[in-house]
Amino acid sequence: MRLHFSASLPRDDIALGVVIAGGVRAGAAGPSLSEAIDACVAERKAPLPPELETRRGACRDMLRNGVYKPTGRAKPASEYLVRTALEGAFPRINALVDSNNFVSLRHLVPISVWDLDLAASERFDFHLGGADESYVFNSGGQVLQLQDLLCGHAWSEAEQRWVPIVNPVKDCLRTKTTDATTAVAGVVYCPVLPGFGVKEIEAVTAELRDRLLESAPGARGASAVLESNGSLSLELPTD
């Protein structure tokens, strides 16, 4: 399966690391990932080094578009993970979600991972949410308004429109990974900064890919960096 990704963002200081992986499993995290999470959580109990503090602020700034303001619960999900690390309540869900959360906590950038079968699309575009766009983000039925928030959209052939499914704050419940997930895509939302450019973003994206692939023997994947107004295609490897 060949998947197509594009972006049409109103600024050039954002890059998106794109990952796809097939043959994955949403079982318990293995020892390597668990140990890496423990070490990173312990590290985050100390004040952030200047480089990561700058990146944390830049992640907020990349969400300042139009009417959207990244304050309170509207801040990037990576900040929530730092808080849980400080409080000793870092979430452990499954190998796929834990891979997402580990890389996000380690590099202080928000990340989304979604189930490709549930998304039911081969085309994904990243642009700001419309005034009439929203989705349910948790099992309690809570709704997130998406106007001017950087969102990943899946193309719906049935509806002939782009349907929002992920963003750097909270992802859509409908396409979140489940125990049955075997194929995923992911995006690392990155501000482009001095010392944190395409080369560094490629490395973070490859790390997410490799962690996802650790979830099951024989899992395969690919990754690349998507510019703020670019496009790329990735082949989902199959046996």
Backbone torsions as a table, in degrees:
resi	resn	phi	psi	omega
1	MET	NA	129.7	178.1
2	ARG	-102.4	124.7	-178.1
3	LEU	-107.0	141.8	-174.9
4	HIS	-117.6	130.8	-178.2
5	PHE	-125.3	139.4	177.6
6	SER	-143.8	163.5	178.4
7	ALA	-142.4	141.8	175.8
8	SER	-140.0	80.9	-175.9
9	LEU	-107.6	149.4	-173.2
10	PRO	-83.1	24.3	-178.4
11	ARG	-157.6	158.6	-175.2
12	ASP	-112.8	14.5	-179.7
13	ASP	-102.8	25.3	178.8
14	ILE	-129.2	138.8	171.3
15	ALA	-131.7	150.1	-176.8
16	LEU	-119.9	120.4	173.7
17	GLY	-84.9	122.1	-175.1
18	VAL	-108.8	134.1	-179.6
19	VAL	-129.5	141.3	167.4
20	ILE	-130.8	147.3	-178.8
21	ALA	-151.7	134.0	178.0
22	GLY	-121.3	155.7	-178.5
23	GLY	75.5	19.4	-179.7
24	VAL	-84.4	168.2	178.1
25	ARG	-137.1	145.1	-179.3
26	ALA	-97.6	37.3	177.8
27	GLY	-80.6	-169.1	-180.0
28	ALA	-65.4	146.4	177.2
29	ALA	-63.7	141.9	178.7
30	GLY	-77.2	173.2	-177.6
31	PRO	-57.7	-40.1	-178.2
32	SER	-61.1	-47.7	179.8
33	LEU	-68.1	-42.8	-179.3
34	SER	-59.9	-43.7	179.7
35	GLU	-66.9	-38.4	178.5
36	ALA	-65.0	-39.7	177.7
37	ILE	-63.3	-46.7	-179.8
38	ASP	-56.1	-44.4	-178.6
39	ALA	-66.5	-41.0	-178.6
40	CYS	-69.3	-40.6	177.8
41	VAL	-60.3	-43.6	178.3
42	ALA	-61.9	-39.8	-179.9
43	GLU	-65.3	-36.1	-177.5
44	ARG	-75.3	-6.3	175.7
45	LYS	-74.8	-15.5	175.7
46	ALA	-91.3	160.0	176.2
47	PRO	-56.1	144.9	179.5
48	LEU	-65.9	139.2	173.0
49	PRO	-65.3	157.3	-175.6
50	PRO	-52.0	-40.4	-178.5
51	GLU	-60.5	-44.3	-178.8
52	LEU	-75.5	-31.2	176.0
53	GLU	-65.1	-40.4	176.1
54	THR	-63.2	-43.4	179.8
55	ARG	-64.6	-39.1	177.9
56	ARG	-58.5	-46.1	179.0
57	GLY	-66.1	-37.6	-179.9
58	ALA	-67.5	-32.2	176.9
59	CYS	-65.1	-38.3	173.9
60	ARG	-63.1	-46.0	-175.7
61	ASP	-62.6	-31.7	-178.7
62	MET	-70.0	-12.0	176.7
63	LEU	-96.2	-1.5	179.6
64	ARG	-83.1	86.2	-179.7
65	ASN	-134.1	130.5	178.4
66	GLY	55.7	-128.0	-176.2
67	VAL	-85.8	-7.8	-175.0
68	TYR	-78.8	130.8	178.4
69	LYS	-125.5	121.0	-176.6
70	PRO	-81.5	72.0	179.2
71	THR	-125.4	159.8	178.6
72	GLY	57.9	-129.9	179.5
73	ARG	-76.4	-2.2	-179.9
74	ALA	-93.5	8.3	178.9
75	LYS	-77.3	163.2	178.1
76	PRO	-56.4	145.1	-177.4
77	ALA	-61.0	-26.2	178.8
78	SER	-61.0	-30.9	178.4
79	GLU	-71.7	-35.9	174.6
80	TYR	-60.3	-41.2	-179.3
81	LEU	-65.4	-37.8	176.3
82	VAL	-62.4	-42.8	179.8
83	ARG	-62.5	-42.8	179.4
84	THR	-65.2	-34.4	176.9
85	ALA	-63.9	-43.0	179.6
86	LEU	-65.4	-33.3	-177.0
87	GLU	-87.8	-2.0	-178.4
88	GLY	71.7	28.3	-177.3
89	ALA	-128.8	33.9	-178.4
90	PHE	-62.5	129.4	-173.8
91	PRO	-71.0	141.5	172.3
92	ARG	-124.1	112.2	-173.2
93	ILE	-111.9	-67.9	176.1
94	ASN	-161.0	176.3	-173.5
95	ALA	-59.2	-34.8	-177.5
96	LEU	-74.7	-49.7	179.2
97	VAL	-66.8	-39.5	179.9
98	ASP	-64.9	-35.2	175.7
99	SER	-62.2	-46.3	176.5
100	ASN	-55.5	-53.3	-174.0
101	ASN	-66.4	-36.2	179.3
102	PHE	-64.5	-50.6	-178.4
103	VAL	-64.1	-37.6	177.8
104	SER	-63.3	-46.3	179.5
105	LEU	-66.1	-39.7	-177.0
106	ARG	-65.8	-40.3	-173.7
107	HIS	-107.7	-1.0	177.0
108	LEU	57.8	43.6	173.5
109	VAL	-129.6	142.7	177.7
110	PRO	-73.2	148.3	-177.2
111	ILE	-139.2	143.2	171.4
112	SER	-119.2	139.2	170.9
113	VAL	-130.3	131.4	-178.0
114	TRP	-133.6	159.3	-179.2
115	ASP	-80.4	119.7	-176.9
116	LEU	-68.0	-34.5	178.9
117	ASP	-67.1	-39.9	179.1
118	LEU	-70.7	-31.9	177.3
119	ALA	-69.8	-28.6	175.4
120	ALA	51.1	48.5	-179.6
121	SER	-154.3	154.1	174.5
122	GLU	-111.1	4.0	-177.9
123	ARG	-128.2	132.4	-178.9
124	PHE	-137.2	134.9	-179.2
125	ASP	-130.6	142.1	180.0
126	PHE	-111.0	116.4	177.8
127	HIS	-152.2	173.3	-178.3
128	LEU	-72.4	141.0	179.6
129	GLY	-64.6	147.9	179.1
130	GLY	-82.5	165.6	-177.6
131	ALA	-61.7	-26.0	-177.1
132	ASP	-102.7	11.1	-175.5
133	GLU	-97.6	140.8	177.0
134	SER	-162.8	166.8	170.4
135	TYR	-157.1	161.8	175.6
136	VAL	-79.3	132.3	-175.9
137	PHE	-114.8	-6.2	176.6
138	ASN	-146.7	170.9	-175.6
139	SER	-68.7	-13.9	176.3
140	GLY	-81.3	-1.8	177.8
141	GLY	83.1	12.6	179.4
142	GLN	-68.9	141.8	-173.7
143	VAL	-111.8	136.9	176.0
144	LEU	-108.1	124.4	175.2
145	GLN	-80.4	134.7	-168.1
146	LEU	-110.2	6.7	-176.0
147	GLN	-56.2	123.8	176.7
148	ASP	66.2	10.1	174.8
149	LEU	-89.8	135.3	176.1
150	LEU	-58.8	118.5	-175.9
151	CYS	-132.6	147.2	169.1
152	GLY	-92.8	130.8	-177.3
153	HIS	-118.5	141.9	174.0
154	ALA	-102.8	138.2	178.6
155	TRP	-77.9	125.5	178.2
156	SER	-101.4	113.6	176.6
157	GLU	-66.0	-37.8	-178.1
158	ALA	-63.6	-41.6	-176.7
159	GLU	-96.5	-11.5	-178.2
160	GLN	54.8	49.6	177.9
161	ARG	-159.7	164.8	174.9
162	TRP	-82.8	127.7	-178.4
163	VAL	-111.3	122.8	-178.5
164	PRO	-68.7	136.8	-179.6
165	ILE	-132.5	-23.6	-177.9
166	VAL	-145.8	159.2	171.7
167	ASN	-161.2	173.0	-175.8
168	PRO	-73.2	-1.9	-176.1
169	VAL	-106.2	-60.5	179.0
170	LYS	-147.5	132.6	-177.6
171	ASP	-89.4	159.1	-180.0
172	CYS	-66.5	135.0	179.3
173	LEU	-61.0	-35.9	-172.3
174	ARG	-61.2	-31.9	-174.6
175	THR	-112.1	10.2	177.0
176	LYS	-67.4	153.1	178.9
177	THR	-64.0	150.3	177.9
178	THR	-130.3	-179.0	177.9
179	ASP	-63.0	-20.9	-177.4
180	ALA	-93.8	-1.1	-176.0
181	THR	-64.5	132.4	175.8
182	THR	-127.6	-11.5	179.8
183	ALA	-140.4	132.0	-176.7
184	VAL	-135.5	159.8	165.3
185	ALA	-125.8	156.2	179.5
186	GLY	-145.9	159.1	176.9
187	VAL	-139.5	134.4	175.0
188	VAL	-103.4	117.1	-177.7
189	TYR	-88.7	116.2	-171.3
190	CYS	-127.5	131.0	166.7
191	PRO	-75.8	141.8	177.1
192	VAL	-90.6	120.0	-173.5
193	LEU	-133.4	162.1	170.8
194	PRO	-58.4	127.2	-178.0
195	GLY	81.8	-2.5	177.0
196	PHE	-140.6	69.9	-178.9
197	GLY	-106.3	-156.0	-174.1
198	VAL	-59.0	-41.9	-178.7
199	LYS	-60.4	-46.1	-179.4
200	GLU	-69.1	-37.7	178.6
201	ILE	-66.6	-37.1	175.0
202	GLU	-59.6	-40.5	-179.1
203	ALA	-67.0	-42.0	177.8
204	VAL	-63.2	-42.4	-179.5
205	THR	-64.6	-42.2	177.8
206	ALA	-64.2	-34.9	177.9
207	GLU	-64.4	-43.3	176.2
208	LEU	-60.5	-45.9	178.1
209	ARG	-55.4	-49.2	-176.0
210	ASP	-66.0	-37.3	177.2
211	ARG	-65.7	-40.7	177.1
212	LEU	-62.7	-39.7	-178.2
213	LEU	-69.3	-22.9	177.1
214	GLU	-66.5	-14.6	-174.1
215	SER	-68.9	-18.8	-177.8
216	ALA	-157.4	140.5	175.1
217	PRO	-61.3	135.8	177.4
218	GLY	83.9	-2.0	177.2
219	ALA	-64.1	145.5	-177.8
220	ARG	-133.1	152.4	-178.5
221	GLY	-161.7	-178.5	179.9
222	ALA	-152.3	160.5	178.8
223	SER	-151.5	158.3	179.1
224	ALA	-164.5	168.6	178.0
225	VAL	-106.6	131.1	-179.8
226	LEU	-105.3	123.3	177.7
227	GLU	-73.7	164.6	-171.8
228	SER	-65.5	-19.7	174.2
229	ASN	-138.3	60.6	-178.2
230	GLY	-137.6	-171.8	178.4
231	SER	-151.4	155.9	177.1
232	LEU	-158.9	161.6	177.1
233	SER	-128.1	141.4	177.3
234	LEU	-130.2	140.2	178.8
235	GLU	-91.9	124.0	176.1
236	LEU	-77.7	110.3	-175.9
237	PRO	-62.7	141.7	176.0
238	THR	-130.6	163.4	179.1
239	ASP	-67.8	NA	NA
